[in-house]
C-alpha cells in the first residue's frame, strides 16, 4: 500500500512539474518589432501624431509581446540593417495588398507605390473589400527580406500602423497641439481612421485590422478625472490614441494569433 502511495505521489509530482513547465513555456511572450507608424492617407497629419501613437502603442503591446523599438535601437547603436527604407516599402506593400486599401484616399507616395505594383489603371480600380480575417501574403520579393529583418532584430513579428486620419482639429478648430489651452471639450467628437499590419516573420503572412471610430465623445469631467483640471487638447488626443491602441491589442490577442495558427 505504501509503495502504491509513493508511486502515486511521484506521478502527481511529475504531472505538476510538467504542467508548470508547459505553462511557463506558454507564457513566453513572442518578440515584436515596432517597425513603423506613419500616415499614408491623403489627410496631412503633423509628425507629433505618429510620434505619440508610436510611443503609446509600444507600451500597450507590451502586455502581449516582448517589444523591440526601432527608434530605441537606432538611438543606442544604430539599426542592424542598412536599408531602413525597406520598412516603409513593406508597410506600403501590406497596405496595397490588404483589404482596406483605397486609391483615392491615399497620399501620393502610396499611390506611386501602388502604380508600380499593379500598374496605374489597375491600381486606381482597387477599392476596399470585405475582410474575412484570414492572413494574406505580401509581394513574393519581400519573403526573404522579412526573414532577414526578423533575424537582425531577433523578433517573431513586425508591426506597422497607417494612421490615415484623426479628424480632431476640424471639430475643435485647431491643429494638433496648436491650441493646447482649450478646455471647453464637452461634447467634442474625434474621428479616428487607421489600420494596422502584424507580419509573422516565419511565414511572411499579414494579419490586419482597421479602426474607424466616429463615435468618440469626450467630456471635460471625464478627462479631468484622469489629467486634472489643466487638461489640454494634447491630453485629449493622447487619451483617444490610447483607446485605439487598446482596441488594436485586444484584436490581435483575440483574433490575430488564432489567424496565424489556423490552417
N, C-alpha and C positions, 0 to 999 in steps of 0.2 A: 504494500500500500504506500509506504514511504517512497519507494522507488518511482511509483506512478506519479506521486505528488511532485517529486523533484523534476521528473521529465516534463510534467505539465507546466511547472514554473519556468523551466528552460524554454519551452515553446512560447509561452507568453512573453518572456523577456526578449526572445529573438524577434517575435512579431512586432512588439512595441518599438524596438530599435529600428526594425526595417521600415515601419510606417513613419517613424520620426525622421529617418534618413530620407525617405521619399518626399515627405513634406518639406524638408529642408531644401531638397533639390528643386521642388516645385516653386519654392519661394524665391529662388534666384531670379532676379529681375533681368529681362532682356536689355541689351545695351542699345541705346538710340543716339543718333547724332542729330542735333538741331541744325539742319542744313541751310534753310533759307526761309525767311518771312519777308515777302515782297508784294508789291501791288502791281498786278498785270491787268487791272481793269482800266477803263477809259476815264475814270474819275481820278484827278490828280490828288494824291494824299501827301501830307507832309511826312518827311522821314521819321519824325517822332512817333507816328502811329505804329509803324513797323518795328521801330526800336523798342517801344514799350511792350508791344504784343509779343515780341521775341522773348523778352525777359519774363513776362507773365506766364506764357505757355510753357516755357522751360521749367519753371518752378512747379506748375500744375502737373506736368507729365512725369515728374519725379515719383509720383505715387505708384506708377506702373512700370517705369523704366529706370535704369541707371543712365542718366542723361549726360551726354558729352556736348559741350557747346563749341561750335566752330569759332565763335568770336573769342572765347576764353583761350582756346588752343592757339589761335593766331596771335593774341596779345602776349602769351607767355613765351612761345619759342618759334612762332611761325607755323603755318599749316604744313602737314606732311606731303601734300601734293602740290605741284607747281601750277597746274592749270585749274585755278579756282573758278574760272568762268564755267567750268563743266557743271557746277551746281545749278546755275541759272538755266543752262541748257536742259538738264534733266528735269528741272521744275517745269519748264515750258513744254517739254515733251509729255510729261504726265498730264498737264492741263489739256493739251490739244487732243490727246487720245482718250481723255476721260469723258464722263457723261455730262459734265456741267459746262463744257466749253461752248461759247457763242462768239462768233467772229466780230459782230457789231459792238459788243461790249468790252472788247479787248484793247489794250494800248497798242501803239504802233510796233513796239518791239515784239510782242506776242503775235501780232498779225504777220509780221515779216517772217517769223519763225514758222508759223502755220503755212504760209505760202511756200516756204522752202521744203516742207514735209509733204504737203498734199497737192501743191500747185494752186495758183491763185484762185482760179474759178471754183475748184472743188472746195477749197478752204472756206470760201465765202458761203457755200451752201450748207456747211456743217452747223447744226443747231443743237441745243441741249436735248438730251434724250433721257428716257426713263432709266433709272439705275436699279439693277437687281441685287446690288450688294456684293456681287462677286468680284474678286480681284481681276485686274486686266494687265496686259503687258505693254511695256514701252517699245519704242523702236528697237529692233534687234541689235543695233550698233551700240546700245548702252549696256548690254548684259555684262560684258567683261569690265566696263568702266565702273559699274556699281560694285562689283566684287572687289576691284582694286581699292575703291574708296572704303568699303567695309573693312578690308584688311588693314589699310593705312590708319584708320581711326579706331580699329578694333571694336566695331559695332555690328549689331544684327539688323538694325533698321535705320532708314534715313527719313527725316520728317521735313516736309515743306508746307508752307501755308501761303495762299494767294488772297490777300486782303483787297477785295475788289472795291468796296465802298463802305464808308462809315458816314452816313448822312446826318452828322451832328450839327455842323456849322450852319446849314441852311435852316435848321429848325431853331437853333439858338441865336443865330445872327452873328456868328463869329467863326473864324477858322480855328483849327485845333490849337488850343493854348493861347490864342491871340488875346482873349479877354479872360484871364484867369480869376478875376474877382467877381464874376457873375454869380449871384446867389439865388436869384429867382428861378429855381429849377422845377417848381411844382408843375406837373402835367407835361413836362417836356418829354418828347419821344426821340429815340435814336434808332435809325435803321442801320442794321449791320448786314453786310453781304460778303461772305468769304467761303472759300473751300480749302480743304487740306488734303495732303497726299502722304500716306505712310508706305514706304517702299521696303519690302523684305529683301535683304541683301542676297540670301542664298538662292532665292527663286527669281529675283528681279521683278516680282509682281507688285502691283499697286493696289492698296485699299484706299478709297477716297470717301470724303463726306462733304456735305455742304450745310452751311448755316445761313439762313436768310431770316433774320429776326426783325420783324416790323412792329412788334408789339411792346417793345421795351419802354415802359412808362416809369418815370422816376419822380420821387417827391423829396423835397429838402429834408423833411422829417426822417425819412428812411435813411438818407445818406448821412445826415448829421449824427446818427447813432454810430456810424462807422468811422467817419472822418472828423467829427466835432463840428462846431459851428462855423468854422472858417473853411468850409469845403469850397473847392474850386471846380471849374469846368474840367480841368485835368483829372481831378479826383473822380468826377462823374464818368468820364470816358474810360479811365482805368478800371473802374468798377464794372462797366459794361464789357470791356475786353476780358476781364477775369471771368465773367459769366459765360462768355463764348468759349474760353479756354476749358472751363469745366465741362461744357457740353461736348467738346471735342474729346476730352479724356474719357468721358462716360461712353461715348460712341465707339471709341477704339476698344475700350475694356469689354463692352457688351457685344460688339459685332466684329471688330477688326481682327482680333486674334482667332475667333471662330472661322472667319472667312479664309484666313491663310491656312488653317488646319483642315478645312473641308476639301474633299477631292472634287 
